[in-house]
Amino acid sequence: MERCRRQYGDIFTLRIRHGGTWVLLSDPDDVKRIFTAAPADLGVSEANVLLGPLLGRRSVMLLEEPEHMTRRRLMLPPFHGRRMEGYGAMMAAIARAEARSWPLEQPIALWPRMQALTLEVILHVVFGGSSPERLPGLRERLRELTDWLNSPRRLALLSVLGPRWIERDRGFRAVRGRVEQAVLAEVRRRRHAADRAGETSGYGDGETGAGNGRERQGEHTNDEHGDGEHGDDVLSLLLQARREDGTPLSDVDLRDELITLLSDGPTSTSLAWAFERLLRHPEKLARLREEVHSDDGDAYLEAVIQETMRLCPPVPTVARRLREPMELGGYEIPAGTTVAPCVHLLHRRADVYPEPDSFQPERFLERPPGTYTWIPFGGGVRRCLAASFAMQEMKRTIAAVLAEVELRPAAAGSERVARSSIAFAPDRHAVAIVTRRSALPAPGGRSCLPA
């Protein structure tokens, strides 16, 4: 992509095996045109054929308009508002426990540990107060699916044979099927429990539509306890949700939405990159550690995350299929073309980000990210609905880890970019050496560690 931009400019065409014609865009004006276009003029599922087998055709990420917006409204409540405050303490507690379990004074790969950590967080958010004995099996099945997808051999086959191959592969269908079975078992158990609770409280089967059913949905979604015992976890909220005609989401809809949430590769990858970048810049790690151990807020921590996601976005492009012709970069692009705002190239524009290849969190202290020049979460009406949740999780995780342990690089030199299933990760998986913190924070929050 960098070579093409040097040779052809901010807009160029690639013809991709199994992918058709793609036009890549890195001019902010062109990116804005895509993100502000009428939703009906852009297709999503046909431009992201790899995601269908992974997430399911009924995932909010792949639904077309107007159904996408209807589903998005149902999915938003768990990831916004006061519920986010309740998640913070849980995220920090999980991150602290994970950091305490790490072996000391030996090289360890942080990326798989970030995967385990973010999986634990999303299980709590999705299933809340579910009985813990049901979760170990689901954890294991999700790890099995992740390992299958991240196999270098299978990624090579995917490149050669195309995305349709994965749908036909027996191994993939088996590992994904085991995840689906575990998720659907919990969905059906919850439905049954809700039906029984409805009967006992006077709501019969005939009273769960647009009338009483919506009132009950409102009661639950206004509950801010966030502990899963009051119907405030994601699964409970989705089970209570009703479409405009009063009907609930089907088991297939719920399965695909829950698997989409549980397949959280981008957040763990961004966390791995954040630690990898900090390990290469000890002066920035020291500044961040000082902020974490003080009462001075989290401005630098947020800037570190923003700069990490600028340099190392989880995915390099955002793909849409044109349903109507569109003028971009002075060219008339025909309908049927996949247009791709290029996150990687946009984030490396020297006119927007001086010294674009260097890791400089300070740039975001001086100037906040631009709507059409910083797009790790996409943009427009399809911007990642869990973006605020992901930022909160990254902030809480990094702060908790730095509060528990010291990190130093296990080897010299930056790690290269390696392909994983749906993201791009550090090729050595962010290897670090861990030591326990040598001192506790002094009274008032300041660290006793030397500057």
N, C-alpha and C positions, 0 to 999 in steps of 0.2 A: 504493500500500500504506500509506503514511503517513497519507494522508487517510482511508482506510477505518478504520485503527486509531483515529484521533482520533474518528471518528464512531460506530464500532461496538464498539470494544474489542479485546481480545487474540485473539478468534476471530471470523472473518467469512467469508462465502461469496462467491466470484466465479464467474460463469458465463462461461467463456472460449471464444471462437470456436475451433472445431476441437479444443478441449481438454475440454469437458464441465464438470462441477461440481467446483470446487476449494474446500476449506476451509483457510484459512491460519491458522497457529498461531504465537503468539509468547509464550505463557506457558511458562516453563521446565518446569512440571509436565506440561503437555500434550506438550511436546517429548520429555520423558523417557518418557511413555507410549508414544509412537510408537517411539522407539529401543530400548525394552526389551520391546516386544510380541513374541509368538511369530512367528518369521520366516514361518511358513506362513500367518499371518493378513494379510500384506501382500504385494501384488504390486508389481513394479518395472517390468518391461518395458512394461506397458500404461499406466503413469503417466509414462513417459519415451519417448514414441513418436518424438520427434525424434532421439534418440541411435541408434536402430536403423540407419537408413541411413548414419550417420556411422561408427559403431564396428563394426557387424555384430551379428547376432542372437546369436552365440555368445560375445560379449564377457562377461567375468566381471561387468562392471557391470550387465548386463541379464539374466543367468541367474537363474532362480527357484530357490527351495529345493526339495530338498536339494542340487541340482546346484551351486548357487552356492558353498556351503561347501566342497564337494569340490574345485572348481576353485580356490577361494581358497587352500586349503592348498598346491596346486601352485605358485601364483603368488607366495606370500609370501617364500620363501627369498632371492631376489635383492635384496629391499628391506629386510632386517633383519639384525641380528647383525653379525658381524665384517666382512662384505662392505661394509657402509656405510663403514667406516674406509678401505677401499681406494679407494672412489669419491671421497673428499674431495680428495685431491691432484689427481686427474684433473679434477675440477670447477674447482678453483682455477686450474689451468694453462690450461684452455680460456677461463675468464673473463679472465685476464690477457692472453692473446693477443688476445681480442676487443677489450678496452679499448685495447690498444696500436694497433689498426688504425683507431680512430675519428678522423675529421678534427677538427682543432683550430680554436678560435675562430670557429665558425660553428654555427648551430642544427642539431641532429640529433635525430631521433626515436628514443628509447630502446626503445620497445616492439618494433619489428621487429628491433632488434639483440638484445633479450632472446629473441625467438623463434629467431633464428639460433643463439644461444648454447645455449639449452636443447635445441634439436634436435641440436646436436653432442654434448651430454652424453648424451642418451638413445640416440643411435646407438652411442656407445661402450659403453653399458651393455647394450644389446640385442644388438649384433652382435660386440662384443669385438674379437678379433684378426682379423676378416674382412679379406680383401685390400682395401686402400683404393680400388682402381680400380673396385670395384663400387658404392661408396657415393655418388659424385657424382650418378649418375642417380637414385638414390632420394631424395637431398636435394632435387634439382630437382623431382621429382614431388610430394614432400610440400609444398614451398613452393607449387607450383601448386594443390594441393588447398586449402591454407590460404587463399591469395588468393581462390580461387573462393568459398569459404564466407564470407569476410569482406566480400565485395562489398556495399555498401549497397543496391544495386538488388535483389540476390538476397535479402537479409535482409528487404526490404520485401515482395517476392513471397511469401516464407515466411510472413510475418505474415498476408497476405491470403488465400493459397491453402491454408495449413496444411501440416503436416509430410509428408503423403502426397505432396504435389507434388514434393518433392525426389527421391523414389524414382523418379518417372516422368521426371525431367528428363534429357535425353540428355547435356547438358554435364556434369552431376554424375556420371552413370554413367561417362563417358569419363575424367574426371580421377581419380575414385576407382579405376577399373579399372586405370589405369596404376600407381597405388601398389600395388594388390593383386598385379599381375603381378611387380613388382620384389620384393615381400616373398616371394611364393610361390617365385620363382626361387631365392632364397637358402635358403628352407626345404628345397626339394628337393635343392639342392646339398649342404647339410649332411647331409640324410638319407642321400644316396648316399655321402658321405664316411664317415659313421658306420657304414653297412653294410659298406663295404670294410674299415674298421678292425676291425670285429667279426669279419670272416672271417679276417683276418690274425692276430688275437689268439686265435683258437680259439673265438669265439662265433658259431655259425651262426645262420641265421634262426630255427631252432626253439628257440634258447636265449635269447630276449630277452623272455620273459614274466615271470611273477611270481617266478621263481627268480633265475637269473643276472642278468636285466635289472635287478632291484631292487638286487642287490648292486652292480652297476656304477653305478646311479644314486646309491647312497649314497657310493661312492668319489668321484664327481665333485662332488656337492653339498657334501661336507665339505672340498673344496679351497678354500682361502681366498686364493689368489694374486690373483684378481680381474682378471687381465689378458687374459682371453679365450683364451689359448693352452692352457689346461688344462680347457676345457669349462666355464668358470665364468661366461660371459656368459648373459644371459637366454634367448636362443634355444637354446643348448646345454642349459641346464637344463630347458627345456620339452620339448626333443626326448628327453631322458633320462627325463622324468617318466612315471609310469604311474598309471592309474586303479586303483581297488581291485580290479578284475578282471584287472589286468595289461596292459591294452591301452594303447597310446600315444594322445596327442592327435591328432586328424585334421588334415589340412591346413587345413580350414575353421576349426577351433578355433584353430590356431596363427595363421592369417591375422588373425582378429578380435582375438585378444589382442595381437598385435604392432602392429596398426594402432591399437588403443586406447592402447598405450604411446607410440607415435610421434606421436599426435595430442595433444601435450601443450600445450594452450592455457592452462590455469589457472596453471601455474607462471610462465610468461613474463609473463602478465598481472599476477600479484601482484608480480613484480619491477619491472615498469613502474610500478605504483602506489606501491611502496616508494620508488623514486627521486623520483616526482612529489611525494609527501608530504614527503620530506626536503628537496626544493628549496624548498618553501613555508615550511619551518621551519629556517632556517639555524643556530639555536642547537642544535637537536637533531642536525642533520647534523654540526656541530662536535663535539658530545659523542660521537657515534658514531665519527667519524674518529679522535678521541683514543683511544678504546677499541681500534679496529682496529690503531693504531700502537703499542699498549702490550702488556704481558704480563698484562693484567688479566682475561682470559677473554672471554666473548662474551654476558654477561647482557643488556647493553643492546641488542646486535644482535638477540638473540632477541626481546626486548620490542618492538623496532621492527617486526619481521616480524609478531608477534602482533597489534599494534595496527593495522598496515596491513590485515591480513586481517579484523580486526574491522570497520573502517570500510569497506573495499573488498573484500568477499568476491567471489571469482570468479563465483559464481552466487548469486542471491538466495533461492532456495528449494530444499528437498529434497522430492521428490515420491514418494508411495507410494499405491497403490490398496488400499482396504480390501476384504478378502475376507469379513470378518465385521463386524457392527455394533460400534461402539466408542463409549464415553462420553468426550467431550472437552469441557472448558469448560462442563460442566453440560448439554450437549446429547447426544442419542443420534444419532450419525452413521451413516447406513445403509451397508450393504455396497455396493460399486461407486463410492463417492465417492473422489476423490483428496484425500488429506490432505497438507498441505505445511508442515512446520516452516519458518518464514520466517527465513532467516539474517539478512537485512537488518534486519528489525524486532527480532528477538531481540538482535542486537548493538547496538541503539540504545535499550535499556531504561535509563532514567535511574536506576531503583532498583538496577540492577546496575553500570552504568557512568555515574557522575556526569559531567555535561557530555558527553553521548554523541556529539555531533557534532564534538568537538574531537579533534585528534591528540595523544594523550598516552601515549607508550610507557611512561612512568614508572608508569602504573597497573599494568602487569604485573610490575614489579619488586616491588611491594608485595603483589600477590595473583595467584597463577597462574590461568590460564584455567579456567573451570568446565566440567565435562563436558557440561552441558546449557544453558550460556549462551554458549559459544564453539564454534561448529560449522562452521567453513569447510570442514572435511573430512567433514562429515556425522557420523554417529554409529551406535552399536550394532554389530551384526555386519557391517554393510555400510559401516562407516567406510572411507574411502579407504585401500587397502592400501599405497599408496606415500606416505603422509603423512610418515613419518620421512625418506624419501628427498627429498621436496619441501622440507622444512624444511632439511635439510642442504644441498641445492643452493642455496636462497636465501641461506643464511648464507655459504656459500663464495663465491658470486657477488658479493654486496654487498661483502664484505670485500676480495676481489681487485680489484674495480673501484676502491674507495676507496684501495687501496694503489697503484694505477697512475696515477690521474688525479684532477683536481679538477673538480667540477661546479658550475655556477651556472644559475639559471633563465634561459630565453631570453625569457620574457614574464611580466608580472605577472598575478596572479590564478590561482586553482586551476583545474585542468582538470575538465570535466564528465564524466559517465559516458556511454559510448557502447556500444551493443550490438555484439558480435562474434559469431562463429558459436556458441560454447557458453559464452562468458564475457562480462564487462562490462569494457571497457578505458577508459583515459583518452582523451578525444575528440581531443586533439591528439597522441596517442601518446607522451606524456611527453617533451616537447621540452626539451632542455638544451643548454648550451654547455660544451664540454670544453676544459680546459687541462691541460698536463702538471704533475705535482707539482713544486713549486719546490725541494724539498729531500728528501733521503733520511732515513730514520729514524736517530736518533742511536744511539750504542752503548747496548745494553740495551733497545732497542726503542722508545724514546720518539721522537716526531716532532720535527724541528727547526722545523716550521711554527709560526707564532705561534698562540697560543690563540684 
